[in-house]
Amino acid sequence: MRRITLRGVNLDLLRSFFAIVECGSLNKAAERLRVSQSTLTRQMQALEQEAGGALLERGPGGVALTAAGHALLEGMRPVLADFDAALAGVRRQARGQSAELRVGYLMSAAVDYLNPALAALRKAHPEVRVKMRDLSPGEQIAALRAGELDVALLGQAGALLKTEFYVKTLAVLPVLAVLPEDHALAGRKAVRLADLKRELFVGAPDEDLPGHNQWVARLCRRAGFRARFVQDADSLTHGLSVVVTEGAVALMPGHAASMQAPGVVMKPLQDAAAKWELMVAWQRGKASPALKALVDALPAAGR
């Protein structure tokens, strides 16, 4: 049986074709679709012209499928089913009834901030399936823009998204200086940025952590020196490794203090300007009850 491929065909023509097949006659299909029989006939003529041959054989007892008609029916049945399922999902989401929530997150911040909110979500909406994706901030931004995430816990890179998405600041955290354990400042309770002016800093690629190097450079300028970067690290654990292997220093948010990393020490910065914002961003438009419940359960800075 040959396979028929139709390009640019109006879905209404296909639905009319399926109705005729199911009803067994043009007259009954016209009644179901609430159109005239002449309208239905013209639609089938247009569909047959696109297919390149007859799809239906008309007789006194109704209509029967030709070989091409069978090929069209079997080829387009899953296409229409997938289309209808996708459209139903879009409509549910537009009405705020989506049964799935896609969440991007930073592993290092999930325990303290995201996990309690997810527990509250499960209690309020046990029917909602939550899909979790551990992604870098840069990957989360790309996924948000592609419509592949509903909400993203992505740190202060969220500041770049305020014109595209809803953004909420969950916490303003202190900044830690990460030093090799044998560093001359390792014995102090806290350090100042000015103490680090001769050090090399660990950076981050902009595609993974947008704006990070610029943030470090701004803090250092305020402390009276220019930051010098030794290497860009593509993850938090990689950054800690570079601190050890290169004898460099890194600036990280306060929630990183929970990480147990051999060979490094973490000291709070005394500089008042050294703050790191933890942000969440989510899609604009009508929020589903589940999305609203999750965002509301997340803490807000100053609350």
C-alpha positions in Angstrom: 0.0 0.0 0.0 1.5 3.3 -1.0 2.1 6.0 1.6 0.4 9.4 1.0 2.1 12.6 2.2 -0.1 15.7 2.2 1.4 19.1 2.5 -0.5 22.2 3.6 -3.8 20.3 3.9 -6.4 22.0 6.0 -7.1 19.9 9.1 -10.9 20.4 8.5 -10.6 18.5 5.3 -9.1 15.5 7.1 -11.7 15.7 9.9 -14.4 15.7 7.2 -12.8 12.7 5.5 -12.7 10.8 8.9 -16.3 11.7 9.6 -17.4 10.3 6.2 -15.5 7.0 6.8 -17.0 6.7 10.3 -20.6 7.5 9.1 -20.4 5.5 5.9 -22.1 8.1 3.8 -21.8 11.8 2.9 -25.3 12.5 4.0 -24.8 11.2 7.6 -21.4 12.9 7.8 -22.9 16.2 6.7 -25.6 15.9 9.4 -22.9 15.2 12.0 -20.7 18.1 10.9 -23.7 20.4 10.4 -22.7 21.3 6.8 -24.4 20.8 3.5 -23.7 17.7 1.5 -22.5 19.9 -1.4 -20.0 21.6 0.9 -18.7 18.1 2.0 -18.4 17.0 -1.6 -16.3 20.1 -2.5 -14.1 19.4 0.5 -13.5 15.8 -0.6 -12.8 16.9 -4.1 -10.1 19.3 -2.8 -8.6 16.6 -0.6 -8.5 14.1 -3.5 -6.8 16.7 -5.7 -4.1 17.1 -3.1 -3.8 13.3 -2.7 -3.5 12.8 -6.4 -6.3 10.3 -6.8 -9.7 9.1 -5.6 -10.1 8.4 -1.9 -13.7 7.3 -1.8 -15.9 5.2 -4.0 -19.4 6.4 -4.0 -22.4 4.0 -4.5 -26.1 3.6 -3.7 -25.2 2.0 -0.3 -22.8 4.8 0.7 -19.1 5.2 0.3 -16.1 2.9 0.5 -12.4 3.5 0.8 -10.1 3.1 -2.2 -6.6 1.8 -1.6 -5.4 5.4 -1.5 -8.2 6.2 1.0 -7.0 3.4 3.3 -3.5 4.7 3.1 -4.7 8.2 4.0 -6.8 6.9 6.9 -4.0 4.8 8.4 -1.3 7.4 7.8 -3.3 10.4 9.2 -5.0 8.7 12.2 -2.0 9.0 14.5 -1.2 12.5 13.1 -4.7 13.8 14.1 -4.6 12.0 17.4 -1.2 13.6 18.3 -2.5 17.0 17.1 -5.6 16.7 19.2 -3.7 15.6 22.3 -1.2 18.4 21.9 -4.0 21.0 21.4 -5.8 19.7 24.5 -2.7 20.1 26.5 -2.2 23.6 25.3 -5.8 24.5 26.1 -5.5 23.0 29.6 -2.3 25.0 30.2 -4.0 28.2 28.9 -6.9 27.6 31.4 -4.4 26.9 34.1 -5.1 23.2 34.3 -1.8 21.7 33.3 -1.2 18.3 35.0 2.6 18.6 34.6 5.1 21.0 36.0 8.6 21.2 34.6 11.1 22.6 37.1 14.8 23.5 36.5 17.0 23.9 39.5 20.5 24.3 41.0 21.4 21.2 43.0 23.3 23.3 45.5 20.3 25.5 46.3 17.5 22.8 46.1 17.7 21.4 49.6 17.1 24.7 51.5 14.8 26.5 49.1 13.2 24.2 46.5 12.5 21.0 48.4 10.2 22.5 51.1 8.2 24.2 48.3 7.9 20.9 46.4 6.6 19.2 49.5 3.9 21.9 49.9 3.1 21.4 46.2 2.7 17.7 46.6 0.3 18.2 49.5 -1.8 20.8 47.7 -1.7 19.2 44.2 -1.0 15.4 44.5 -2.3 14.9 40.9 0.5 17.0 39.4 3.5 15.3 37.9 6.7 17.2 38.6 9.6 16.8 36.2 12.9 18.0 37.7 15.9 19.0 35.6 19.3 19.8 37.3 20.7 22.4 34.9 23.2 25.2 35.0 21.7 28.7 35.0 22.6 29.2 31.4 20.9 25.9 30.4 17.8 26.9 32.4 17.6 30.2 30.6 17.8 28.4 27.3 15.1 25.9 28.3 12.8 28.7 29.6 13.1 30.5 26.3 12.4 27.3 24.4 9.3 26.6 26.4 10.9 23.5 27.9 10.6 24.6 31.5 7.8 26.2 33.5 9.9 27.5 36.3 13.6 27.8 37.0 15.6 28.2 40.2 18.7 29.8 38.7 20.4 32.2 41.0 21.1 35.8 40.3 21.3 35.1 36.5 17.5 35.6 36.8 18.1 39.4 36.8 18.8 39.0 33.1 15.3 37.7 32.5 13.1 40.4 34.1 11.8 41.7 30.7 10.9 38.2 29.4 9.6 36.2 32.4 8.2 36.7 35.9 11.1 36.8 38.4 11.1 36.6 42.2 14.1 37.0 44.5 14.0 34.3 47.1 16.9 35.3 49.2 19.8 37.7 49.4 22.8 35.6 50.6 26.3 36.5 51.8 29.3 35.8 49.6 32.0 33.3 50.5 35.6 33.5 49.6 36.8 30.0 48.8 40.5 29.5 49.5 43.0 26.7 49.4 43.3 25.2 52.9 47.0 26.2 53.1 46.3 29.8 52.1 47.7 32.5 54.3 44.2 33.8 55.1 42.7 30.3 55.8 42.9 30.8 59.6 40.8 34.0 59.6 37.1 34.0 60.5 36.4 36.3 57.6 38.2 38.1 54.9 37.9 41.3 52.9 38.0 41.5 49.1 40.9 43.9 49.4 42.9 41.1 51.0 42.5 39.2 47.7 43.8 41.8 45.3 46.9 39.8 44.4 45.0 36.5 43.9 43.8 34.8 40.7 40.0 34.2 40.6 38.1 31.2 39.3 35.6 32.4 36.7 32.7 30.7 34.9 31.7 30.5 31.2 29.0 32.9 30.3 26.9 30.1 28.6 26.8 28.2 32.0 26.7 31.1 34.5 25.7 34.3 32.7 27.0 37.4 34.3 29.2 35.7 36.9 32.6 37.1 35.8 31.1 40.5 35.4 29.7 40.3 39.0 33.1 39.3 40.4 34.8 42.1 38.4 32.3 44.7 39.8 32.9 43.6 43.4 36.6 43.7 43.0 36.5 47.2 41.4 34.5 48.4 44.4 37.3 47.0 46.6 39.9 49.0 44.6 41.5 46.5 42.3 40.9 44.7 39.0 40.1 41.0 39.1 42.3 38.6 37.2 40.8 35.2 36.2 42.9 32.1 35.9 40.3 29.7 34.5 36.6 29.3 33.8 35.0 26.4 35.7 31.9 24.8 34.2 30.4 23.7 37.5 30.6 24.3 41.3 32.6 21.2 41.9 34.9 22.0 39.0 35.4 25.5 40.5 36.4 24.0 43.9 38.9 21.7 42.1 40.5 24.7 40.3 40.9 26.5 43.7 43.0 23.5 44.9 44.9 22.8 41.7 45.7 26.4 40.7 46.0 27.9 44.2 43.2 30.4 43.1 40.3 31.8 45.0 36.6 31.8 44.1 33.5 33.8 45.1 30.5 31.7 45.8 27.0 32.2 47.4 26.4 31.4 51.0 24.5 28.2 50.3 27.7 26.6 49.0 28.9 26.4 52.6 27.0 23.1 53.0 29.3 21.4 50.5 32.0 19.3 51.9 35.1 19.9 49.7 38.5 18.6 50.7 41.4 21.0 50.2 39.4 24.2 50.5 38.1 26.5 53.2 35.2 29.0 52.9 35.3 32.3 54.6 32.6 35.0 54.6 33.4 38.3 53.0 33.1 41.3 55.2 32.4 43.7 52.3 28.8 45.1 52.7 28.4 45.2 48.9 29.2 41.5 48.5 25.7 40.0 48.2 24.3 37.2 46.0 20.7 36.9 45.0 18.9 33.6 44.6 16.1 34.1 42.0 13.3 32.0 40.5 11.9 32.8 37.0 8.7 31.4 35.5 6.8 31.7 32.2 4.5 34.6 31.6 0.8 34.1 30.9 -1.9 32.5 33.0 -0.2 30.4 35.7 -1.6 27.0 36.5 -2.7 26.4 40.1 0.3 24.1 40.5 2.7 26.7 39.3 1.2 29.4 41.5 1.2 27.0 44.5 4.9 26.3 44.0 5.9 29.9 43.5 3.9 31.0 46.5 5.5 28.3 48.7 9.0 29.5 47.8 10.3 32.1 50.3 10.6 35.8 49.3 13.6 37.9 50.2 12.9 39.9 53.4 9.9 37.7 54.4 
